[in-house]
Amino acid sequence: MPIDTRHPREIRADIRSGKLSGITAGLGQNFAQANLAVLPKDHAYDFLLFCQRNPRPCPLIEVTDVGSPEPVGVAPGADLRTDIPRYRIYKDGVVADEVTDVTPYWRDDLVAFLLGCSFTFEWALLDAGIRLWHVEQGKNVAMWRTNVQCRPAGVFHGPMVVSMRPIASSQLSKAVTASARFPNAHGAPVHIGDPAAIGVKDIAKPDWGDAQAFKPGDVPVFWACGVTPQAVALASRPPFMITHSPGHMFITDVPNSQLAAL
């Protein structure tokens, strides 16, 4: 898949106009992407606390003012109601709709949370010479619900979700080192090797995203994933929640380098 090197503002404009509606892997080279979770103010503190207690799957990079869809800290002028290719609407823990514009669902009491995304550290993997099959093929990364429970906070509880990339055994140390530099984008892997050890029953059947192709010598490497809030929504059943659709991220104006550890 050709890499899109345009500025995020241009990409977001195409998303807002409907010209671009697919997954965002490979878009906005060297700019941080983010997962989205939107909740009513009454549940916002509990979710903020949940993120603080679970920084690996939920690394916070922005919280909006109540009722505002503009993430002024990471993308001034952007609109979180329209600038993500695809959204999911959860009602009482069930996916009630999947849309390309959440304006009809927006309310004055909503607070939006943007969480760091593994698409950010993928640039570091690519720079290290590590091939990423899903980026090359224009596919979505594979994601699973695990048996690893997050630390609960208020009404929120549930399992950690992980994303997986097949990595050549000779490049494992490179992959760990490159991703560890980005703690605000999930950081180093949470598991390497046997999928069953974290409750992944079938490596060929992800819960979200696309199955990945393995070559001889490849090892499954698992990172904490920002789809975790969606698994938490299914477990905790909040009355109302908006998220991105897995793989369809918000592209910020923040360079990846600003999320790297010094």
VENNORMO-V297111 format. One record per residue. PHI is phi in degrees with one decimal (999 if undefined). NEAR is the number of other ideal C-beta (glycine too) atoms within 12 Angstrom. D_LAST is the distance of its C-alpha to the last C-alpha in whole Angstrom. Layout:
# VENNORMO-V297111
phi->PHI near->NEAR d_last->D_LAST
phi->PHI near->NEAR d_last->D_LAST
This chain:
# VENNORMO-V297111
phi->999 near->19 d_last->31
phi->-62.9 near->11 d_last->30
phi->-85.2 near->23 d_last->27
phi->-88.7 near->27 d_last->27
phi->-103.9 near->15 d_last->25
phi->-68.6 near->21 d_last->26
phi->-68.6 near->20 d_last->25
phi->-52.3 near->37 d_last->24
phi->-59.1 near->21 d_last->27
phi->-67.6 near->21 d_last->29
phi->-65.6 near->35 d_last->29
phi->-62.1 near->38 d_last->29
phi->-63.5 near->21 d_last->32
phi->-68.5 near->24 d_last->34
phi->-66.2 near->37 d_last->33
phi->-62.9 near->28 d_last->34
phi->-84.0 near->16 d_last->38
phi->90.9 near->16 d_last->38
phi->-71.3 near->14 d_last->37
phi->-127.5 near->28 d_last->34
phi->-135.4 near->23 d_last->35
phi->-93.9 near->25 d_last->33
phi->-66.5 near->34 d_last->30
phi->-104.8 near->46 d_last->27
phi->-59.0 near->40 d_last->25
phi->87.8 near->34 d_last->25
phi->-94.9 near->40 d_last->25
phi->59.5 near->38 d_last->23
phi->-50.2 near->27 d_last->21
phi->71.7 near->31 d_last->17
phi->-114.0 near->37 d_last->17
phi->-69.2 near->45 d_last->17
phi->-103.1 near->51 d_last->20
phi->-142.9 near->49 d_last->21
phi->-82.4 near->51 d_last->23
phi->-121.2 near->50 d_last->26
phi->-139.9 near->47 d_last->28
phi->-125.1 near->44 d_last->30
phi->-138.6 near->37 d_last->32
phi->-62.2 near->28 d_last->35
phi->-53.3 near->23 d_last->34
phi->-62.2 near->18 d_last->36
phi->-108.4 near->32 d_last->34
phi->-67.1 near->32 d_last->30
phi->-65.2 near->21 d_last->29
phi->-59.5 near->28 d_last->30
phi->-71.3 near->41 d_last->28
phi->-59.1 near->27 d_last->25
phi->-65.1 near->23 d_last->25
phi->-60.5 near->36 d_last->26
phi->-64.2 near->37 d_last->22
phi->-62.9 near->22 d_last->21
phi->-83.0 near->23 d_last->22
phi->-131.2 near->35 d_last->21
phi->-69.2 near->26 d_last->18
phi->-67.2 near->38 d_last->18
phi->-81.8 near->44 d_last->21
phi->-129.9 near->43 d_last->20
phi->-76.2 near->35 d_last->17
phi->-71.7 near->36 d_last->18
phi->-121.8 near->38 d_last->17
phi->-166.6 near->36 d_last->20
phi->-132.5 near->31 d_last->23
phi->-84.8 near->35 d_last->26
phi->-67.0 near->19 d_last->29
phi->-58.2 near->20 d_last->32
phi->84.7 near->19 d_last->34
phi->-93.7 near->25 d_last->32
phi->-92.0 near->35 d_last->31
phi->-99.5 near->23 d_last->28
phi->-85.2 near->37 d_last->25
phi->-62.3 near->20 d_last->24
phi->-75.8 near->23 d_last->21
phi->-120.4 near->38 d_last->20
phi->-162.0 near->35 d_last->23
phi->-55.5 near->18 d_last->25
phi->91.0 near->19 d_last->29
phi->-76.4 near->34 d_last->28
phi->-132.4 near->26 d_last->30
phi->-69.7 near->45 d_last->29
phi->-80.8 near->31 d_last->33
phi->-130.8 near->30 d_last->34
phi->-98.7 near->45 d_last->30
phi->-118.8 near->49 d_last->30
phi->-61.5 near->37 d_last->32
phi->-155.5 near->32 d_last->33
phi->-123.4 near->40 d_last->33
phi->-121.7 near->36 d_last->35
phi->-108.1 near->33 d_last->37
phi->-106.5 near->35 d_last->38
phi->-128.1 near->19 d_last->40
phi->52.5 near->15 d_last->41
phi->80.3 near->25 d_last->39
phi->-119.2 near->18 d_last->40
phi->-69.2 near->23 d_last->39
phi->-95.0 near->20 d_last->42
phi->-164.4 near->21 d_last->41
phi->-134.1 near->23 d_last->39
phi->-137.3 near->26 d_last->38
phi->-103.5 near->27 d_last->37
phi->-151.4 near->26 d_last->37
phi->-100.7 near->35 d_last->37
phi->-52.6 near->19 d_last->38
phi->-64.0 near->14 d_last->42
phi->-95.5 near->26 d_last->40
phi->-71.1 near->28 d_last->38
phi->-133.0 near->25 d_last->39
phi->-73.2 near->12 d_last->38
phi->-103.6 near->19 d_last->37
phi->-89.2 near->33 d_last->34
phi->-122.4 near->36 d_last->30
phi->-103.9 near->49 d_last->28
phi->-116.0 near->42 d_last->24
phi->-109.7 near->46 d_last->22
phi->-116.5 near->50 d_last->20
phi->-55.4 near->43 d_last->17
phi->-128.5 near->50 d_last->18
phi->-66.7 near->56 d_last->18
phi->-60.8 near->49 d_last->19
phi->-69.1 near->48 d_last->16
phi->-74.1 near->45 d_last->15
phi->-61.7 near->41 d_last->18
phi->-62.6 near->35 d_last->17
phi->-67.2 near->33 d_last->15
phi->-64.0 near->40 d_last->17
phi->-62.7 near->30 d_last->20
phi->-63.0 near->22 d_last->18
phi->-84.5 near->24 d_last->18
phi->86.8 near->15 d_last->22
phi->-93.6 near->31 d_last->22
phi->-77.9 near->23 d_last->25
phi->-118.0 near->41 d_last->25
phi->-57.9 near->30 d_last->29
phi->-67.5 near->33 d_last->29
phi->-69.8 near->31 d_last->27
phi->-62.0 near->20 d_last->30
phi->-94.7 near->19 d_last->32
phi->68.3 near->21 d_last->31
phi->-102.5 near->23 d_last->32
phi->-89.0 near->38 d_last->30
phi->-68.1 near->46 d_last->27
phi->-85.5 near->41 d_last->29
phi->-136.2 near->41 d_last->29
phi->-135.7 near->40 d_last->31
phi->-80.3 near->34 d_last->31
phi->-106.1 near->34 d_last->31
phi->-94.3 near->20 d_last->32
phi->-87.7 near->26 d_last->29
phi->-86.6 near->22 d_last->30
phi->-72.0 near->35 d_last->27
phi->-73.5 near->23 d_last->27
phi->-70.6 near->19 d_last->30
phi->-151.4 near->24 d_last->30
phi->57.5 near->22 d_last->33
phi->-81.4 near->25 d_last->35
phi->-97.3 near->40 d_last->32
phi->-157.4 near->28 d_last->32
phi->149.8 near->33 d_last->32
phi->-85.0 near->34 d_last->30
phi->-74.3 near->39 d_last->27
phi->-100.9 near->48 d_last->27
phi->-123.5 near->43 d_last->25
phi->-105.8 near->48 d_last->25
phi->-129.8 near->45 d_last->26
phi->-131.0 near->48 d_last->25
phi->-70.6 near->35 d_last->27
phi->-123.4 near->35 d_last->25
phi->-60.1 near->25 d_last->27
phi->-56.8 near->20 d_last->27
phi->-71.5 near->15 d_last->26
phi->-112.6 near->27 d_last->23
phi->-60.2 near->26 d_last->22
phi->-63.9 near->20 d_last->19
phi->-62.4 near->25 d_last->18
phi->-64.5 near->39 d_last->18
phi->-65.4 near->28 d_last->16
phi->-64.4 near->21 d_last->13
phi->-64.5 near->35 d_last->13
phi->-75.5 near->46 d_last->13
phi->-61.6 near->25 d_last->11
phi->-69.9 near->28 d_last->8
phi->-122.7 near->39 d_last->10
phi->-62.6 near->23 d_last->11
phi->-85.5 near->39 d_last->12
phi->-134.5 near->48 d_last->14
phi->84.3 near->47 d_last->16
phi->69.5 near->30 d_last->13
phi->-70.0 near->29 d_last->15
phi->-57.8 near->34 d_last->19
phi->-95.5 near->33 d_last->21
phi->-161.6 near->29 d_last->24
phi->-132.1 near->27 d_last->25
phi->103.8 near->21 d_last->29
phi->-47.2 near->15 d_last->32
phi->-62.1 near->28 d_last->32
phi->-62.2 near->16 d_last->34
phi->-63.6 near->17 d_last->32
phi->-114.8 near->30 d_last->31
phi->88.0 near->22 d_last->34
phi->-86.9 near->31 d_last->34
phi->-80.4 near->17 d_last->37
phi->-138.5 near->15 d_last->37
phi->-67.0 near->27 d_last->34
phi->-92.0 near->17 d_last->37
phi->-130.4 near->18 d_last->37
phi->-69.3 near->33 d_last->34
phi->-72.4 near->30 d_last->34
phi->-137.8 near->32 d_last->33
phi->81.7 near->29 d_last->32
phi->-110.5 near->26 d_last->33
phi->-60.2 near->24 d_last->34
phi->-101.4 near->34 d_last->32
phi->-90.0 near->20 d_last->34
phi->-102.9 near->21 d_last->33
phi->-105.0 near->15 d_last->34
phi->-53.3 near->10 d_last->35
phi->92.3 near->12 d_last->32
phi->-74.6 near->26 d_last->30
phi->-122.5 near->28 d_last->29
phi->-72.1 near->35 d_last->28
phi->-120.0 near->42 d_last->24
phi->-113.8 near->44 d_last->24
phi->-116.9 near->47 d_last->21
phi->-57.3 near->44 d_last->21
phi->-132.1 near->53 d_last->22
phi->-75.3 near->49 d_last->23
phi->-81.3 near->45 d_last->26
phi->-49.8 near->52 d_last->27
phi->-58.0 near->49 d_last->28
phi->-73.6 near->43 d_last->31
phi->-66.5 near->40 d_last->32
phi->-67.1 near->43 d_last->31
phi->-62.4 near->38 d_last->34
phi->-64.9 near->28 d_last->36
phi->-81.7 near->25 d_last->36
phi->-89.4 near->30 d_last->36
phi->57.0 near->21 d_last->38
phi->-65.2 near->34 d_last->37
phi->-58.1 near->20 d_last->40
phi->-150.7 near->31 d_last->38
phi->-159.3 near->43 d_last->34
phi->-113.7 near->43 d_last->33
phi->-135.3 near->47 d_last->30
phi->-72.1 near->45 d_last->29
phi->-80.9 near->33 d_last->31
phi->-48.7 near->41 d_last->29
phi->90.7 near->39 d_last->28
phi->-109.0 near->37 d_last->29
phi->-99.6 near->47 d_last->25
phi->-92.1 near->54 d_last->24
phi->-97.8 near->48 d_last->23
phi->-87.2 near->45 d_last->20
phi->-91.7 near->31 d_last->20
phi->-88.3 near->32 d_last->16
phi->-61.4 near->21 d_last->14
phi->-52.3 near->36 d_last->13
phi->-60.1 near->20 d_last->9
phi->-73.0 near->22 d_last->9
phi->-94.3 near->37 d_last->9
phi->-80.2 near->25 d_last->6
phi->-72.0 near->19 d_last->4
phi->-75.4 near->9 d_last->0
